């Protein structure tokens, strides 16, 4: 018996549908969607960086230097991602 399209075929169909939908949107709507997505990434990276930094300070005060160092490194990477998202957002603005 035929089971219908497989997982890969369904994913390919979804990707094609989304690509066609994207191409039918006016340019200003596509730009607005991109700006909102980049802003969401920026906000999420900011929150995660702050959480990791706070947790790193807690680890440092509790005497867990290794854990604190890992959290500080993660906070720094997340803050850089936040800054890159901000720069991208500035370039997207008209």
C-alpha positions, 0 to 999 in steps of 0.5 A: 500500500502507498503511504503517501509522501515521506517526511523528506517530501513533506519538508520539501513541499513545506519549504517550497510553499514558504519560499513562494509565499515569501516571494509574493510578499511586498518588499516592505513586508519582507523587510518588516518581518526580517526586522522583527525576527532580528529584534526577537533574536537581539532581545533573546540574546540579551536576556540569556546573556544577563541570566548567564552573567547573573548565574556566573556571579552566583557561582563565583560567590559560591566558590565555583570558579570553573562554573563561573568562568564557563558562564561568563564565557557564555554571557560574553558570547551571547552579548556579542550575538546581541550586539551583532543582531543590533548592528544587523537591525541598524543596517535593515532600517530604512 
